[in-house]
Amino acid sequence: MTSISNETFDADAFLNEQVDAPMATDFTLCPAAEYLAYIHDFNSDAVEEINFVYKQGPNAGSPGTMKKFGCPFIIPDEKARAHMGKVLDQKLIVEADMILDIDPETGKLSTGINKNVLLGKVRDAVGQNNDPTWNLSKLRGAGPLMIRVVHRQIDTKNGKITVARVDRVAPLAKQVA
């Protein structure tokens, strides 16, 4: 059994601790490729309401609101995990960002033509697209399925950064298109 130190943190000593190697200046991204994956557990924080101002079109200058679902996928690929420096207890998770189409009358997910297509593909890939009692929480732990990870540049307050995101999904029997 190991003992737990009762020593208190010495901030002054920490501030003067010598660092003898350079530190990373960029995050290592999950390699862009196709992977077998599972949907990771998530909670209500995975759904975010975003307020914005329309930049163009008939609503230019007007405020708008949208909902985004960050669907987290666990990738159990050992080569990808090793590339990212993950150790055994760390999971390799990449998200698919989905802007959700919401029915303005009911406030619920839309199911019409050209509505929530990526979410529909995820449901289909894990065999849940024909469930009449389906809800978003049923995706937790679902899989396996195939995903495609890509690298994208996004604008942030501090400039452009490159991120790894899931942009396609498919059932195991199909190739990711």
C-alpha positions as CSV (number, residue, x, y, z in Angstrom):
1,M,0.0,0.0,0.0
2,T,1.3,3.4,-0.9
3,S,1.1,6.3,1.6
4,I,-0.4,9.6,0.7
5,S,1.8,12.6,1.5
6,N,0.4,15.1,3.9
7,E,2.8,17.8,2.6
8,T,1.2,20.9,1.4
9,F,1.8,22.3,-2.1
10,D,4.7,24.8,-2.1
11,A,3.8,27.3,-4.8
12,D,7.1,29.2,-4.4
13,A,9.1,26.0,-5.0
14,F,6.9,25.1,-7.9
15,L,7.4,28.5,-9.5
16,N,11.2,28.0,-9.3
17,E,11.2,24.3,-10.5
18,Q,13.5,23.8,-13.4
19,V,12.0,22.5,-16.7
20,D,14.7,20.8,-18.8
21,A,12.8,20.1,-22.0
22,P,10.7,22.1,-24.4
23,M,6.9,21.8,-24.2
24,A,4.5,21.0,-27.0
25,T,3.1,24.0,-28.9
26,D,0.4,22.1,-30.8
27,F,-2.1,19.4,-30.0
28,T,-1.6,16.0,-31.8
29,L,-4.8,15.2,-33.7
30,C,-6.3,11.8,-34.3
31,P,-5.1,10.8,-37.7
32,A,-7.5,11.4,-40.5
33,A,-8.8,8.0,-41.5
34,E,-11.7,5.6,-41.2
35,Y,-12.2,3.8,-37.9
36,L,-14.4,1.3,-36.1
37,A,-16.0,3.3,-33.3
38,Y,-18.7,3.3,-30.6
39,I,-20.7,6.3,-29.4
40,H,-19.4,7.4,-26.0
41,D,-21.6,8.2,-23.0
42,F,-22.8,11.8,-22.9
43,N,-25.0,14.1,-20.9
44,S,-27.1,17.2,-21.5
45,D,-23.8,19.2,-22.0
46,A,-23.5,17.5,-25.4
47,V,-26.4,19.7,-26.6
48,E,-25.7,23.3,-26.8
49,E,-27.8,26.3,-27.6
50,I,-25.9,28.9,-29.7
51,N,-27.0,32.5,-30.1
52,F,-25.8,34.3,-33.2
53,V,-26.5,37.2,-35.6
54,Y,-27.3,36.4,-39.2
55,K,-24.5,37.7,-41.5
56,Q,-26.4,37.5,-44.8
57,G,-29.7,36.8,-46.4
58,P,-33.1,38.3,-45.6
59,N,-32.4,38.0,-41.8
60,A,-29.0,39.8,-41.9
61,G,-28.4,41.6,-38.7
62,S,-31.1,39.8,-36.8
63,P,-30.4,37.5,-33.9
64,G,-30.8,33.8,-34.3
65,T,-30.6,30.6,-32.2
66,M,-29.5,27.1,-33.1
67,K,-28.9,23.9,-31.2
68,K,-25.8,21.8,-31.7
69,F,-25.2,18.2,-30.7
70,G,-21.6,17.1,-30.2
71,C,-21.8,13.4,-30.6
72,P,-18.7,11.8,-29.0
73,F,-17.2,8.7,-30.7
74,I,-14.7,6.4,-28.9
75,I,-12.1,5.0,-31.3
76,P,-10.5,1.8,-29.9
77,D,-7.7,1.8,-32.6
78,E,-4.4,1.2,-30.8
79,K,-2.2,2.8,-33.5
80,A,-4.3,6.0,-33.4
81,R,-4.1,6.0,-29.6
82,A,-0.4,5.5,-29.6
83,H,0.0,8.3,-32.2
84,M,-1.7,10.6,-29.8
85,G,0.3,9.5,-26.7
86,K,-2.8,8.0,-25.0
87,V,-2.1,5.6,-22.2
88,L,-4.3,2.6,-21.3
89,D,-6.8,4.5,-19.1
90,Q,-7.3,7.3,-21.6
91,K,-10.0,7.1,-24.3
92,L,-9.5,8.5,-27.8
93,I,-12.7,10.5,-28.4
94,V,-13.6,12.5,-31.6
95,E,-16.8,14.4,-32.0
96,A,-19.2,14.9,-34.8
97,D,-20.8,18.4,-34.6
98,M,-24.4,18.3,-35.7
99,I,-26.5,21.5,-36.1
100,L,-30.0,20.2,-35.1
101,D,-33.1,21.0,-37.1
102,I,-35.8,21.8,-34.6
103,D,-39.5,22.0,-35.6
104,P,-40.5,25.6,-34.7
105,E,-44.1,24.6,-33.7
106,T,-43.2,21.7,-31.4
107,G,-39.7,22.5,-30.3
108,K,-38.7,18.8,-31.1
109,L,-36.3,17.3,-33.6
110,S,-37.5,17.6,-37.1
111,T,-37.8,14.5,-39.2
112,G,-38.8,15.9,-42.6
113,I,-37.0,16.0,-45.9
114,N,-33.4,17.3,-45.6
115,K,-33.7,17.6,-41.8
116,N,-31.2,16.2,-39.3
117,V,-29.5,14.1,-42.0
118,L,-26.3,13.4,-40.2
119,L,-28.2,12.4,-37.1
120,G,-30.3,10.1,-39.2
121,K,-27.2,8.5,-40.6
122,V,-25.8,7.9,-37.1
123,R,-29.2,6.4,-36.0
124,D,-29.2,4.2,-39.1
125,A,-25.5,3.1,-38.6
126,V,-26.3,1.8,-35.1
127,G,-29.7,0.3,-36.1
128,Q,-31.9,2.8,-34.4
129,N,-33.4,4.8,-37.3
130,N,-36.7,2.8,-37.3
131,D,-37.4,2.9,-33.5
132,P,-40.7,4.7,-33.0
133,T,-39.8,5.4,-29.3
134,W,-36.3,6.7,-30.1
135,N,-34.7,9.6,-28.2
136,L,-31.3,11.1,-28.3
137,S,-30.1,9.4,-25.1
138,K,-30.5,6.0,-26.7
139,L,-27.3,6.7,-28.7
140,R,-25.2,6.4,-25.5
141,G,-22.9,3.4,-25.9
142,A,-24.3,2.4,-29.3
143,G,-22.2,0.8,-31.9
144,P,-20.0,-0.5,-33.4
145,L,-20.1,1.6,-36.6
146,M,-17.6,3.0,-39.0
147,I,-16.6,6.7,-38.9
148,R,-14.4,8.9,-41.0
149,V,-12.2,11.4,-39.1
150,V,-11.1,14.5,-41.0
151,H,-9.1,17.6,-40.1
152,R,-10.8,20.9,-40.4
153,Q,-9.7,24.5,-39.8
154,I,-12.1,26.5,-37.6
155,D,-12.0,30.2,-36.6
156,T,-11.6,31.0,-32.9
157,K,-11.2,34.2,-31.0
158,N,-7.5,33.6,-31.2
159,G,-7.2,32.8,-34.9
160,K,-7.6,29.6,-36.9
161,I,-7.0,26.1,-35.4
162,T,-7.1,22.7,-36.9
163,V,-9.4,20.1,-35.2
164,A,-10.2,16.4,-35.8
165,R,-13.9,15.8,-36.4
166,V,-16.2,13.0,-37.6
167,D,-17.8,13.9,-40.9
168,R,-19.2,10.6,-42.1
169,V,-20.7,7.5,-40.5
170,A,-21.8,4.1,-41.8
171,P,-22.9,0.7,-40.5
172,L,-20.2,-1.9,-40.3
173,A,-21.4,-3.7,-43.4
174,K,-21.0,-0.6,-45.6
175,Q,-17.9,1.4,-46.4
176,V,-17.8,5.0,-45.3
177,A,-18.7,7.1,-48.3
